[in-house]
């Protein structure tokens, strides 16, 4: 099955990126084709002073920095449409 994970991943620090990355590794080990999308920016610097990491905290899964940014919520729509187009699902009639 093709799966697109959308969430925080390396280079962002913290527990959530580690959990999303672990999920991606586990799904891949189960034989799924996993693609991971992460944000280019997570939020305004004055509210989220988090800086991207220079060295990973755990095992890295290749993530594609997509058009996901807090400044433009339409990026989520683009990622969703792209994931739907790449899906191997067919409508049964």
mmCIF file as gemmi writes it, N, C-alpha and C atoms, coordinates in Angstrom:
data_model
loop_
_atom_site.group_PDB
_atom_site.id
_atom_site.type_symbol
_atom_site.label_atom_id
_atom_site.label_alt_id
_atom_site.label_comp_id
_atom_site.label_asym_id
_atom_site.label_entity_id
_atom_site.label_seq_id
_atom_site.pdbx_PDB_ins_code
_atom_site.Cartn_x
_atom_site.Cartn_y
_atom_site.Cartn_z
_atom_site.occupancy
_atom_site.B_iso_or_equiv
_atom_site.pdbx_formal_charge
_atom_site.auth_seq_id
_atom_site.auth_asym_id
_atom_site.pdbx_PDB_model_num
ATOM 1 N N . UNK Axp A 1 ? 0.844 -1.164 0 1 0 ? 1 A 1
ATOM 2 C CA . UNK Axp A 1 ? 0 0 0 1 0 ? 1 A 1
ATOM 3 C C . UNK Axp A 1 ? 0.898 1.238 0 1 0 ? 1 A 1
ATOM 4 N N . UNK Axp A 2 ? 0.487 2.241 -0.752 1 0 ? 2 A 1
ATOM 5 C CA . UNK Axp A 2 ? 1.214 3.515 -0.736 1 0 ? 2 A 1
ATOM 6 C C . UNK Axp A 2 ? 0.64 4.391 0.364 1 0 ? 2 A 1
ATOM 7 N N . UNK Axp A 3 ? 1.525 4.909 1.184 1 0 ? 3 A 1
ATOM 8 C CA . UNK Axp A 3 ? 1.111 5.748 2.308 1 0 ? 3 A 1
ATOM 9 C C . UNK Axp A 3 ? 1.909 7.049 2.264 1 0 ? 3 A 1
ATOM 10 N N . UNK Axp A 4 ? 1.208 8.164 2.397 1 0 ? 4 A 1
ATOM 11 C CA . UNK Axp A 4 ? 1.871 9.464 2.522 1 0 ? 4 A 1
ATOM 12 C C . UNK Axp A 4 ? 1.646 9.955 3.94 1 0 ? 4 A 1
ATOM 13 N N . UNK Axp A 5 ? 2.73 10.076 4.687 1 0 ? 5 A 1
ATOM 14 C CA . UNK Axp A 5 ? 2.666 10.616 6.051 1 0 ? 5 A 1
ATOM 15 C C . UNK Axp A 5 ? 2.936 12.116 5.979 1 0 ? 5 A 1
ATOM 16 N N . UNK Axp A 6 ? 2.074 12.887 6.593 1 0 ? 6 A 1
ATOM 17 C CA . UNK Axp A 6 ? 2.259 14.334 6.653 1 0 ? 6 A 1
ATOM 18 C C . UNK Axp A 6 ? 2.416 14.691 8.118 1 0 ? 6 A 1
ATOM 19 N N . UNK Axp A 7 ? 3.57 15.196 8.474 1 0 ? 7 A 1
ATOM 20 C CA . UNK Axp A 7 ? 3.803 15.549 9.861 1 0 ? 7 A 1
ATOM 21 C C . UNK Axp A 7 ? 5.21 16.062 10.068 1 0 ? 7 A 1
ATOM 22 N N . UNK Axp A 8 ? 5.519 16.421 11.301 1 0 ? 8 A 1
ATOM 23 C CA . UNK Axp A 8 ? 6.871 16.913 11.585 1 0 ? 8 A 1
ATOM 24 C C . UNK Axp A 8 ? 7.874 15.767 11.497 1 0 ? 8 A 1
ATOM 25 N N . UNK Axp A 9 ? 9.014 16.057 10.941 1 0 ? 9 A 1
ATOM 26 C CA . UNK Axp A 9 ? 10.1 15.077 10.812 1 0 ? 9 A 1
ATOM 27 C C . UNK Axp A 9 ? 11.416 15.844 10.851 1 0 ? 9 A 1
ATOM 28 N N . UNK Axp A 10 ? 12.524 15.098 10.832 1 0 ? 10 A 1
ATOM 29 C CA . UNK Axp A 10 ? 13.832 15.752 10.803 1 0 ? 10 A 1
ATOM 30 C C . UNK Axp A 10 ? 13.837 16.737 9.647 1 0 ? 10 A 1
ATOM 31 N N . UNK Axp A 11 ? 14.234 17.944 9.831 1 0 ? 11 A 1
ATOM 32 C CA . UNK Axp A 11 ? 15.133 18.526 10.804 1 0 ? 11 A 1
ATOM 33 C C . UNK Axp A 11 ? 14.453 19.169 12.012 1 0 ? 11 A 1
ATOM 34 N N . UNK Axp A 12 ? 13.167 18.922 12.242 1 0 ? 12 A 1
ATOM 35 C CA . UNK Axp A 12 ? 12.499 19.527 13.392 1 0 ? 12 A 1
ATOM 36 C C . UNK Axp A 12 ? 12.744 18.696 14.64 1 0 ? 12 A 1
ATOM 37 N N . UNK Axp A 13 ? 13.013 19.34 15.785 1 0 ? 13 A 1
ATOM 38 C CA . UNK Axp A 13 ? 13.313 18.615 17.019 1 0 ? 13 A 1
ATOM 39 C C . UNK Axp A 13 ? 12.058 18.206 17.773 1 0 ? 13 A 1
ATOM 40 N N . UNK Axp A 14 ? 12.222 17.278 18.678 1 0 ? 14 A 1
ATOM 41 C CA . UNK Axp A 14 ? 11.133 16.931 19.587 1 0 ? 14 A 1
ATOM 42 C C . UNK Axp A 14 ? 10.641 15.51 19.447 1 0 ? 14 A 1
ATOM 43 N N . UNK Axp A 15 ? 9.688 15.177 20.305 1 0 ? 15 A 1
ATOM 44 C CA . UNK Axp A 15 ? 9.156 13.83 20.358 1 0 ? 15 A 1
ATOM 45 C C . UNK Axp A 15 ? 8.259 13.48 19.187 1 0 ? 15 A 1
ATOM 46 N N . UNK Axp A 16 ? 7.444 14.427 18.731 1 0 ? 16 A 1
ATOM 47 C CA . UNK Axp A 16 ? 6.547 14.14 17.624 1 0 ? 16 A 1
ATOM 48 C C . UNK Axp A 16 ? 7.292 13.77 16.343 1 0 ? 16 A 1
ATOM 49 N N . UNK Axp A 17 ? 8.322 14.506 15.948 1 0 ? 17 A 1
ATOM 50 C CA . UNK Axp A 17 ? 9.085 14.077 14.774 1 0 ? 17 A 1
ATOM 51 C C . UNK Axp A 17 ? 9.697 12.686 14.942 1 0 ? 17 A 1
ATOM 52 N N . UNK Axp A 18 ? 10.13 12.35 16.146 1 0 ? 18 A 1
ATOM 53 C CA . UNK Axp A 18 ? 10.681 11.014 16.382 1 0 ? 18 A 1
ATOM 54 C C . UNK Axp A 18 ? 9.608 9.94 16.224 1 0 ? 18 A 1
ATOM 55 N N . UNK Axp A 19 ? 8.39 10.206 16.708 1 0 ? 19 A 1
ATOM 56 C CA . UNK Axp A 19 ? 7.297 9.241 16.577 1 0 ? 19 A 1
ATOM 57 C C . UNK Axp A 19 ? 6.858 9.07 15.125 1 0 ? 19 A 1
ATOM 58 N N . UNK Axp A 20 ? 6.755 10.152 14.389 1 0 ? 20 A 1
ATOM 59 C CA . UNK Axp A 20 ? 6.354 10.071 12.98 1 0 ? 20 A 1
ATOM 60 C C . UNK Axp A 20 ? 7.414 9.31 12.181 1 0 ? 20 A 1
ATOM 61 N N . UNK Axp A 21 ? 8.67 9.565 12.458 1 0 ? 21 A 1
ATOM 62 C CA . UNK Axp A 21 ? 9.753 8.863 11.777 1 0 ? 21 A 1
ATOM 63 C C . UNK Axp A 21 ? 9.741 7.377 12.123 1 0 ? 21 A 1
ATOM 64 N N . UNK Axp A 22 ? 9.504 7.05 13.394 1 0 ? 22 A 1
ATOM 65 C CA . UNK Axp A 22 ? 9.418 5.65 13.799 1 0 ? 22 A 1
ATOM 66 C C . UNK Axp A 22 ? 8.257 4.953 13.085 1 0 ? 22 A 1
ATOM 67 N N . UNK Axp A 23 ? 7.119 5.621 12.965 1 0 ? 23 A 1
ATOM 68 C CA . UNK Axp A 23 ? 5.975 5.061 12.248 1 0 ? 23 A 1
ATOM 69 C C . UNK Axp A 23 ? 6.333 4.79 10.793 1 0 ? 23 A 1
ATOM 70 N N . UNK Axp A 24 ? 7.028 5.719 10.16 1 0 ? 24 A 1
ATOM 71 C CA . UNK Axp A 24 ? 7.441 5.534 8.767 1 0 ? 24 A 1
ATOM 72 C C . UNK Axp A 24 ? 8.344 4.318 8.623 1 0 ? 24 A 1
ATOM 73 N N . UNK Axp A 25 ? 9.294 4.152 9.541 1 0 ? 25 A 1
ATOM 74 C CA . UNK Axp A 25 ? 10.195 2.99 9.487 1 0 ? 25 A 1
ATOM 75 C C . UNK Axp A 25 ? 9.424 1.689 9.686 1 0 ? 25 A 1
ATOM 76 N N . UNK Axp A 26 ? 8.479 1.674 10.618 1 0 ? 26 A 1
ATOM 77 C CA . UNK Axp A 26 ? 7.7 0.455 10.884 1 0 ? 26 A 1
ATOM 78 C C . UNK Axp A 26 ? 6.808 0.092 9.702 1 0 ? 26 A 1
ATOM 79 N N . UNK Axp A 27 ? 6.182 1.087 9.097 1 0 ? 27 A 1
ATOM 80 C CA . UNK Axp A 27 ? 5.341 0.816 7.929 1 0 ? 27 A 1
ATOM 81 C C . UNK Axp A 27 ? 6.169 0.294 6.759 1 0 ? 27 A 1
ATOM 82 N N . UNK Axp A 28 ? 7.366 0.848 6.579 1 0 ? 28 A 1
ATOM 83 C CA . UNK Axp A 28 ? 8.262 0.377 5.532 1 0 ? 28 A 1
ATOM 84 C C . UNK Axp A 28 ? 8.683 -1.068 5.796 1 0 ? 28 A 1
ATOM 85 N N . UNK Axp A 29 ? 8.971 -1.387 7.049 1 0 ? 29 A 1
ATOM 86 C CA . UNK Axp A 29 ? 9.358 -2.752 7.407 1 0 ? 29 A 1
ATOM 87 C C . UNK Axp A 29 ? 8.221 -3.747 7.148 1 0 ? 29 A 1
ATOM 88 N N . UNK Axp A 30 ? 6.974 -3.278 7.209 1 0 ? 30 A 1
ATOM 89 C CA . UNK Axp A 30 ? 5.816 -4.132 6.926 1 0 ? 30 A 1
ATOM 90 C C . UNK Axp A 30 ? 5.565 -4.291 5.426 1 0 ? 30 A 1
ATOM 91 N N . UNK Axp A 31 ? 6.368 -3.612 4.613 1 0 ? 31 A 1
ATOM 92 C CA . UNK Axp A 31 ? 6.256 -3.761 3.174 1 0 ? 31 A 1
ATOM 93 C C . UNK Axp A 31 ? 5.481 -2.663 2.466 1 0 ? 31 A 1
ATOM 94 N N . UNK Axp A 32 ? 5.126 -1.609 3.166 1 0 ? 32 A 1
ATOM 95 C CA . UNK Axp A 32 ? 4.385 -0.509 2.556 1 0 ? 32 A 1
ATOM 96 C C . UNK Axp A 32 ? 5.348 0.474 1.897 1 0 ? 32 A 1
ATOM 97 N N . UNK Axp A 33 ? 4.858 1.149 0.878 1 0 ? 33 A 1
ATOM 98 C CA . UNK Axp A 33 ? 5.629 2.195 0.225 1 0 ? 33 A 1
ATOM 99 C C . UNK Axp A 33 ? 5.27 3.518 0.905 1 0 ? 33 A 1
ATOM 100 N N . UNK Axp A 34 ? 6.207 4.069 1.66 1 0 ? 34 A 1
ATOM 101 C CA . UNK Axp A 34 ? 5.927 5.242 2.49 1 0 ? 34 A 1
ATOM 102 C C . UNK Axp A 34 ? 6.638 6.465 1.929 1 0 ? 34 A 1
ATOM 103 N N . UNK Axp A 35 ? 5.884 7.535 1.85 1 0 ? 35 A 1
ATOM 104 C CA . UNK Axp A 35 ? 6.409 8.85 1.483 1 0 ? 35 A 1
ATOM 105 C C . UNK Axp A 35 ? 6.095 9.786 2.631 1 0 ? 35 A 1
ATOM 106 N N . UNK Axp A 36 ? 7.056 10.574 3.043 1 0 ? 36 A 1
ATOM 107 C CA . UNK Axp A 36 ? 6.83 11.471 4.181 1 0 ? 36 A 1
ATOM 108 C C . UNK Axp A 36 ? 7.005 12.917 3.729 1 0 ? 36 A 1
ATOM 109 N N . UNK Axp A 37 ? 6.048 13.748 4.122 1 0 ? 37 A 1
ATOM 110 C CA . UNK Axp A 37 ? 6.079 15.179 3.841 1 0 ? 37 A 1
ATOM 111 C C . UNK Axp A 37 ? 6.207 15.917 5.161 1 0 ? 37 A 1
ATOM 112 N N . UNK Axp A 38 ? 7.076 16.911 5.192 1 0 ? 38 A 1
ATOM 113 C CA . UNK Axp A 38 ? 7.239 17.716 6.396 1 0 ? 38 A 1
ATOM 114 C C . UNK Axp A 38 ? 7.176 19.189 6.03 1 0 ? 38 A 1
ATOM 115 N N . UNK Axp A 39 ? 7.111 20.021 7.03 1 0 ? 39 A 1
ATOM 116 C CA . UNK Axp A 39 ? 6.97 21.461 6.828 1 0 ? 39 A 1
ATOM 117 C C . UNK Axp A 39 ? 8.303 22.111 6.497 1 0 ? 39 A 1
ATOM 118 N N . UNK Axp A 40 ? 8.227 23.178 5.697 1 0 ? 40 A 1
ATOM 119 C CA . UNK Axp A 40 ? 9.416 23.997 5.48 1 0 ? 40 A 1
ATOM 120 C C . UNK Axp A 40 ? 9.554 24.985 6.633 1 0 ? 40 A 1
ATOM 121 N N . UNK Axp A 41 ? 8.405 25.407 7.173 1 0 ? 41 A 1
ATOM 122 C CA . UNK Axp A 41 ? 8.374 26.278 8.362 1 0 ? 41 A 1
ATOM 123 C C . UNK Axp A 41 ? 7.212 25.842 9.227 1 0 ? 41 A 1
ATOM 124 N N . UNK Axp A 42 ? 7.439 25.798 10.54 1 0 ? 42 A 1
ATOM 125 C CA . UNK Axp A 42 ? 6.39 25.343 11.435 1 0 ? 42 A 1
ATOM 126 C C . UNK Axp A 42 ? 5.545 26.47 12.011 1 0 ? 42 A 1
ATOM 127 N N . UNK Axp A 43 ? 6.069 27.647 12.061 1 0 ? 43 A 1
ATOM 128 C CA . UNK Axp A 43 ? 5.297 28.75 12.617 1 0 ? 43 A 1
ATOM 129 C C . UNK Axp A 43 ? 6.13 30.01 12.702 1 0 ? 43 A 1
ATOM 130 N N . UNK Axp A 44 ? 5.498 31.104 13.127 1 0 ? 44 A 1
ATOM 131 C CA . UNK Axp A 44 ? 6.246 32.357 13.255 1 0 ? 44 A 1
ATOM 132 C C . UNK Axp A 44 ? 7.314 32.246 14.349 1 0 ? 44 A 1
ATOM 133 N N . UNK Axp A 45 ? 8.452 32.822 14.086 1 0 ? 45 A 1
ATOM 134 C CA . UNK Axp A 45 ? 9.596 32.711 14.998 1 0 ? 45 A 1
ATOM 135 C C . UNK Axp A 45 ? 9.292 33.237 16.397 1 0 ? 45 A 1
ATOM 136 N N . UNK Axp A 46 ? 8.472 34.256 16.501 1 0 ? 46 A 1
ATOM 137 C CA . UNK Axp A 46 ? 8.209 34.813 17.843 1 0 ? 46 A 1
ATOM 138 C C . UNK Axp A 46 ? 7.325 33.884 18.674 1 0 ? 46 A 1
ATOM 139 N N . UNK Axp A 47 ? 6.5 33.051 18.028 1 0 ? 47 A 1
ATOM 140 C CA . UNK Axp A 47 ? 5.655 32.113 18.755 1 0 ? 47 A 1
ATOM 141 C C . UNK Axp A 47 ? 6.29 30.73 18.894 1 0 ? 47 A 1
ATOM 142 N N . UNK Axp A 48 ? 7.018 30.317 17.885 1 0 ? 48 A 1
ATOM 143 C CA . UNK Axp A 48 ? 7.699 29.02 17.888 1 0 ? 48 A 1
ATOM 144 C C . UNK Axp A 48 ? 9.178 29.242 17.612 1 0 ? 48 A 1
ATOM 145 N N . UNK Axp A 49 ? 9.962 29.506 18.641 1 0 ? 49 A 1
ATOM 146 C CA . UNK Axp A 49 ? 11.368 29.818 18.416 1 0 ? 49 A 1
ATOM 147 C C . UNK Axp A 49 ? 12.229 28.592 18.078 1 0 ? 49 A 1
ATOM 148 N N . UNK Axp A 50 ? 11.598 27.488 17.691 1 0 ? 50 A 1
ATOM 149 C CA . UNK Axp A 50 ? 12.324 26.26 17.364 1 0 ? 50 A 1
ATOM 150 C C . UNK Axp A 50 ? 13.128 26.435 16.087 1 0 ? 50 A 1
ATOM 151 N N . UNK Axp A 51 ? 14.355 26.021 16.147 1 0 ? 51 A 1
ATOM 152 C CA . UNK Axp A 51 ? 15.226 26.048 14.975 1 0 ? 51 A 1
ATOM 153 C C . UNK Axp A 51 ? 15.436 24.622 14.493 1 0 ? 51 A 1
ATOM 154 N N . UNK Axp A 52 ? 15.582 24.439 13.18 1 0 ? 52 A 1
ATOM 155 C CA . UNK Axp A 52 ? 15.87 23.098 12.668 1 0 ? 52 A 1
ATOM 156 C C . UNK Axp A 52 ? 17.171 22.551 13.25 1 0 ? 52 A 1
ATOM 157 N N . UNK Axp A 53 ? 17.208 21.234 13.429 1 0 ? 53 A 1
ATOM 158 C CA . UNK Axp A 53 ? 18.4 20.581 13.969 1 0 ? 53 A 1
ATOM 159 C C . UNK Axp A 53 ? 19.492 20.509 12.914 1 0 ? 53 A 1
ATOM 160 N N . UNK Axp A 54 ? 20.725 20.486 13.372 1 0 ? 54 A 1
ATOM 161 C CA . UNK Axp A 54 ? 21.845 20.286 12.455 1 0 ? 54 A 1
ATOM 162 C C . UNK Axp A 54 ? 22.28 18.831 12.448 1 0 ? 54 A 1
ATOM 163 N N . UNK Axp A 55 ? 21.959 18.087 13.514 1 0 ? 55 A 1
ATOM 164 C CA . UNK Axp A 55 ? 22.253 16.659 13.591 1 0 ? 55 A 1
ATOM 165 C C . UNK Axp A 55 ? 20.983 15.933 14.043 1 0 ? 55 A 1
ATOM 166 N N . UNK Axp A 56 ? 20.673 14.798 13.457 1 0 ? 56 A 1
ATOM 167 C CA . UNK Axp A 56 ? 19.434 14.095 13.818 1 0 ? 56 A 1
ATOM 168 C C . UNK Axp A 56 ? 19.451 13.547 15.237 1 0 ? 56 A 1
ATOM 169 N N . UNK Axp A 57 ? 18.256 13.504 15.851 1 0 ? 57 A 1
ATOM 170 C CA . UNK Axp A 57 ? 18.109 12.946 17.195 1 0 ? 57 A 1
ATOM 171 C C . UNK Axp A 57 ? 17.975 11.428 17.154 1 0 ? 57 A 1
ATOM 172 N N . UNK Axp A 58 ? 17.534 10.902 16.045 1 0 ? 58 A 1
ATOM 173 C CA . UNK Axp A 58 ? 17.318 9.456 15.901 1 0 ? 58 A 1
ATOM 174 C C . UNK Axp A 58 ? 17.592 9.042 14.47 1 0 ? 58 A 1
ATOM 175 N N . UNK Axp A 59 ? 17.061 7.885 14.095 1 0 ? 59 A 1
ATOM 176 C CA . UNK Axp A 59 ? 17.221 7.396 12.737 1 0 ? 59 A 1
ATOM 177 C C . UNK Axp A 59 ? 16.386 8.252 11.785 1 0 ? 59 A 1
ATOM 178 N N . UNK Axp A 60 ? 16.996 8.698 10.728 1 0 ? 60 A 1
ATOM 179 C CA . UNK Axp A 60 ? 16.331 9.6 9.79 1 0 ? 60 A 1
ATOM 180 C C . UNK Axp A 60 ? 15.598 8.794 8.718 1 0 ? 60 A 1
ATOM 181 N N . UNK Axp A 61 ? 14.398 9.224 8.373 1 0 ? 61 A 1
ATOM 182 C CA . UNK Axp A 61 ? 13.643 8.685 7.24 1 0 ? 61 A 1
ATOM 183 C C . UNK Axp A 61 ? 13.605 9.799 6.208 1 0 ? 61 A 1
ATOM 184 N N . UNK Axp A 62 ? 13.879 9.492 4.938 1 0 ? 62 A 1
ATOM 185 C CA . UNK Axp A 62 ? 13.909 10.574 3.949 1 0 ? 62 A 1
ATOM 186 C C . UNK Axp A 62 ? 12.553 11.265 3.819 1 0 ? 62 A 1
ATOM 187 N N . UNK Axp A 63 ? 12.511 12.507 4.206 1 0 ? 63 A 1
ATOM 188 C CA . UNK Axp A 63 ? 11.278 13.298 4.129 1 0 ? 63 A 1
ATOM 189 C C . UNK Axp A 63 ? 11.431 14.364 3.061 1 0 ? 63 A 1
ATOM 190 N N . UNK Axp A 64 ? 10.356 14.618 2.375 1 0 ? 64 A 1
ATOM 191 C CA . UNK Axp A 64 ? 10.348 15.654 1.356 1 0 ? 64 A 1
ATOM 192 C C . UNK Axp A 64 ? 9.757 16.924 1.958 1 0 ? 64 A 1
ATOM 193 N N . UNK Axp A 65 ? 10.552 17.993 2.036 1 0 ? 65 A 1
ATOM 194 C CA . UNK Axp A 65 ? 9.943 19.238 2.51 1 0 ? 65 A 1
ATOM 195 C C . UNK Axp A 65 ? 8.974 19.717 1.438 1 0 ? 65 A 1
ATOM 196 N N . UNK Axp A 66 ? 7.714 19.639 1.74 1 0 ? 66 A 1
ATOM 197 C CA . UNK Axp A 66 ? 6.686 19.988 0.758 1 0 ? 66 A 1
ATOM 198 C C . UNK Axp A 66 ? 6.343 21.455 0.811 1 0 ? 66 A 1
ATOM 199 N N . UNK Axp A 67 ? 5.282 21.799 0.148 1 0 ? 67 A 1
ATOM 200 C CA . UNK Axp A 67 ? 4.849 23.191 0.171 1 0 ? 67 A 1
ATOM 201 C C . UNK Axp A 67 ? 4.078 23.503 1.453 1 0 ? 67 A 1
ATOM 202 N N . UNK Axp A 68 ? 4.417 22.823 2.535 1 0 ? 68 A 1
ATOM 203 C CA . UNK Axp A 68 ? 3.708 22.998 3.799 1 0 ? 68 A 1
ATOM 204 C C . UNK Axp A 68 ? 4.347 24.104 4.622 1 0 ? 68 A 1
ATOM 205 N N . UNK Axp A 69 ? 3.587 25.127 4.888 1 0 ? 69 A 1
ATOM 206 C CA . UNK Axp A 69 ? 4.066 26.248 5.683 1 0 ? 69 A 1
ATOM 207 C C . UNK Axp A 69 ? 2.883 26.845 6.421 1 0 ? 69 A 1
ATOM 208 N N . UNK Axp A 70 ? 3.115 27.358 7.585 1 0 ? 70 A 1
ATOM 209 C CA . UNK Axp A 70 ? 2.052 27.988 8.354 1 0 ? 70 A 1
ATOM 210 C C . UNK Axp A 70 ? 1.514 29.218 7.642 1 0 ? 70 A 1
ATOM 211 N N . UNK Axp A 71 ? 2.318 29.795 6.774 1 0 ? 71 A 1
ATOM 212 C CA . UNK Axp A 71 ? 1.891 31.008 6.06 1 0 ? 71 A 1
ATOM 213 C C . UNK Axp A 71 ? 0.858 30.73 4.969 1 0 ? 71 A 1
ATOM 214 N N . UNK Axp A 72 ? 0.875 29.525 4.404 1 0 ? 72 A 1
ATOM 215 C CA . UNK Axp A 72 ? -0.003 29.217 3.285 1 0 ? 72 A 1
ATOM 216 C C . UNK Axp A 72 ? -0.693 27.873 3.514 1 0 ? 72 A 1
ATOM 217 N N . UNK Axp A 73 ? -1.914 27.871 4.039 1 0 ? 73 A 1
ATOM 218 C CA . UNK Axp A 73 ? -2.614 26.621 4.308 1 0 ? 73 A 1
ATOM 219 C C . UNK Axp A 73 ? -2.986 25.841 3.045 1 0 ? 73 A 1
ATOM 220 N N . UNK Axp A 74 ? -2.913 26.472 1.879 1 0 ? 74 A 1
ATOM 221 C CA . UNK Axp A 74 ? -3.225 25.759 0.641 1 0 ? 74 A 1
ATOM 222 C C . UNK Axp A 74 ? -2.179 24.687 0.316 1 0 ? 74 A 1
ATOM 223 N N . UNK Axp A 75 ? -1.027 24.771 0.93 1 0 ? 75 A 1
ATOM 224 C CA . UNK Axp A 75 ? -0.001 23.747 0.726 1 0 ? 75 A 1
ATOM 225 C C . UNK Axp A 75 ? -0.492 22.369 1.145 1 0 ? 75 A 1
ATOM 226 N N . UNK Axp A 76 ? -1.298 22.313 2.187 1 0 ? 76 A 1
ATOM 227 C CA . UNK Axp A 76 ? -1.866 21.039 2.622 1 0 ? 76 A 1
ATOM 228 C C . UNK Axp A 76 ? -2.772 20.435 1.566 1 0 ? 76 A 1
ATOM 229 N N . UNK Axp A 77 ? -3.536 21.265 0.882 1 0 ? 77 A 1
ATOM 230 C CA . UNK Axp A 77 ? -4.384 20.79 -0.21 1 0 ? 77 A 1
ATOM 231 C C . UNK Axp A 77 ? -3.53 20.226 -1.339 1 0 ? 77 A 1
ATOM 232 N N . UNK Axp A 78 ? -2.448 20.903 -1.653 1 0 ? 78 A 1
ATOM 233 C CA . UNK Axp A 78 ? -1.566 20.431 -2.732 1 0 ? 78 A 1
ATOM 234 C C . UNK Axp A 78 ? -0.966 19.077 -2.401 1 0 ? 78 A 1
ATOM 235 N N . UNK Axp A 79 ? -0.505 18.929 -1.168 1 0 ? 79 A 1
ATOM 236 C CA . UNK Axp A 79 ? 0.077 17.656 -0.748 1 0 ? 79 A 1
ATOM 237 C C . UNK Axp A 79 ? -0.977 16.55 -0.799 1 0 ? 79 A 1
ATOM 238 N N . UNK Axp A 80 ? -2.19 16.852 -0.354 1 0 ? 80 A 1
ATOM 239 C CA . UNK Axp A 80 ? -3.263 15.869 -0.39 1 0 ? 80 A 1
ATOM 240 C C . UNK Axp A 80 ? -3.631 15.453 -1.802 1 0 ? 80 A 1
ATOM 241 N N . UNK Axp A 81 ? -3.73 16.408 -2.703 1 0 ? 81 A 1
ATOM 242 C CA . UNK Axp A 81 ? -4.049 16.08 -4.095 1 0 ? 81 A 1
ATOM 243 C C . UNK Axp A 81 ? -2.94 15.255 -4.735 1 0 ? 81 A 1
ATOM 244 N N . UNK Axp A 82 ? -1.693 15.604 -4.451 1 0 ? 82 A 1
ATOM 245 C CA . UNK Axp A 82 ? -0.565 14.856 -5.005 1 0 ? 82 A 1
ATOM 246 C C . UNK Axp A 82 ? -0.55 13.419 -4.474 1 0 ? 82 A 1
ATOM 247 N N . UNK Axp A 83 ? -0.861 13.264 -3.191 1 0 ? 83 A 1
ATOM 248 C CA . UNK Axp A 83 ? -0.906 11.921 -2.6 1 0 ? 83 A 1
ATOM 249 C C . UNK Axp A 83 ? -2.051 11.11 -3.203 1 0 ? 83 A 1
ATOM 250 N N . UNK Axp A 84 ? -3.191 11.739 -3.444 1 0 ? 84 A 1
ATOM 251 C CA . UNK Axp A 84 ? -4.324 11.039 -4.052 1 0 ? 84 A 1
ATOM 252 C C . UNK Axp A 84 ? -4.009 10.609 -5.471 1 0 ? 84 A 1
ATOM 253 N N . UNK Axp A 85 ? -3.31 11.433 -6.217 1 0 ? 85 A 1
ATOM 254 C CA . UNK Axp A 85 ? -2.952 11.083 -7.588 1 0 ? 85 A 1
ATOM 255 C C . UNK Axp A 85 ? -1.993 9.9 -7.65 1 0 ? 85 A 1
ATOM 256 N N . UNK Axp A 86 ? -1.122 9.799 -6.658 1 0 ? 86 A 1
ATOM 257 C CA . UNK Axp A 86 ? -0.13 8.721 -6.667 1 0 ? 86 A 1
ATOM 258 C C . UNK Axp A 86 ? -0.663 7.431 -6.059 1 0 ? 86 A 1
ATOM 259 N N . UNK Axp A 87 ? -1.882 7.46 -5.526 1 0 ? 87 A 1
ATOM 260 C CA . UNK Axp A 87 ? -2.46 6.268 -4.913 1 0 ? 87 A 1
ATOM 261 C C . UNK Axp A 87 ? -2.833 5.239 -5.978 1 0 ? 87 A 1
ATOM 262 N N . UNK Axp A 88 ? -2.767 3.986 -5.601 1 0 ? 88 A 1
ATOM 263 C CA . UNK Axp A 88 ? -3.113 2.915 -6.527 1 0 ? 88 A 1
ATOM 264 C C . UNK Axp A 88 ? -4.544 2.434 -6.338 1 0 ? 88 A 1
ATOM 265 N N . UNK Axp A 89 ? -5.371 3.25 -5.755 1 0 ? 89 A 1
ATOM 266 C CA . UNK Axp A 89 ? -6.755 2.85 -5.504 1 0 ? 89 A 1
ATOM 267 C C . UNK Axp A 89 ? -7.585 3.042 -6.77 1 0 ? 89 A 1
ATOM 268 N N . UNK Axp A 90 ? -8.43 2.101 -7.027 1 0 ? 90 A 1
ATOM 269 C CA . UNK Axp A 90 ? -9.323 2.198 -8.182 1 0 ? 90 A 1
ATOM 270 C C . UNK Axp A 90 ? -10.753 2.082 -7.698 1 0 ? 90 A 1
ATOM 271 N N . UNK Axp A 91 ? -11.637 2.823 -8.283 1 0 ? 91 A 1
ATOM 272 C CA . UNK Axp A 91 ? -13.048 2.761 -7.898 1 0 ? 91 A 1
ATOM 273 C C . UNK Axp A 91 ? -13.664 1.489 -8.449 1 0 ? 91 A 1
ATOM 274 N N . UNK Axp A 92 ? -14.355 0.753 -7.6 1 0 ? 92 A 1
ATOM 275 C CA . UNK Axp A 92 ? -15.03 -0.467 -8.028 1 0 ? 92 A 1
ATOM 276 C C . UNK Axp A 92 ? -16.478 -0.151 -8.355 1 0 ? 92 A 1
ATOM 277 N N . UNK Axp A 93 ? -16.925 -0.584 -9.495 1 0 ? 93 A 1
ATOM 278 C CA . UNK Axp A 93 ? -18.308 -0.331 -9.899 1 0 ? 93 A 1
ATOM 279 C C . UNK Axp A 93 ? -19.042 -1.632 -10.043 1 0 ? 93 A 1
